Amino acid sequence: MKIIIKDNYNQMCEEASKVMKEVILKEDVILGLATGSTPIGLYKLLVEDHKTNKTSYKKIQTVNLDEYVGIPQNHEQSYFTFMHEQLFNHVDIDPKNINLPRGDVKDLNKECQRYNELLAKKIADIQLLGIGGNGHIGFNEPGTAFDSVTYITDLQEKTIQDNSRFFDKIEDVPTKAITMGIANIMAAKKILLLASGVNKAEAIKELVLGDININCPATVLRNHPDVVIIVDKDAASLL
Ligand code: F6R
């Protein structure tokens, strides 16, 4: 596990964009992508790079980690909308190469199966991750088995509270999500985890220094052969 500590959020994103670009330049690759506040600056840099250097996404395929259950795909807070607003609408990616799980279909079990089968065929060359204040990766909350595959998860109170900043009121925040399981995430060839801010410091400390245990799902990454963690000083403040 390689840990890179940068002075601030912008520098963290700069460093992350170099790691991502190295993979993107190989062209015929699969990117595992994440949503949330953390990767926004990285996506901005990738869009800038596409515009300035004409880096192409024509042959790139993507698989996203997760999606809320119970809101339509075109909802302003869906992860489908997020990904289009932050990245997909601004690069030359082919829409048919974009893959996200759907949280707005009737048969969610069937959707889990569909996405899981898709992931078995599309192994990410790099999987981008954020980390929850409680150590979650994707929406794999503390207590999730390390051999889990795509499933419907109940979001924990802390996650619902953290995510409420994007909704008018806390009652509007979805309480369930469809997420890649931990085994799906670990199947990626390379993993890039980003964290910024003091509210991530405990989780980063546990990830780097704690025992590998299901109560901090991110600790599983220590079992992966190729992980890069880029954090800012605040997120690294307890190391
Ligand atoms: C997002 C995801 C989550 C976030 C995590 C951190 O697709 O799966 O694990 O990465 O909740 O979120 P932010 O970046 O908003 O702090």
Residues whose N, C-alpha, C, O or C-beta is under 5 A from the ligand:
A	BS01	F6R	A34 T35 G36 S37 T38 L65 D66 L129 G130 I131 G132 H136 I137 G138 F139
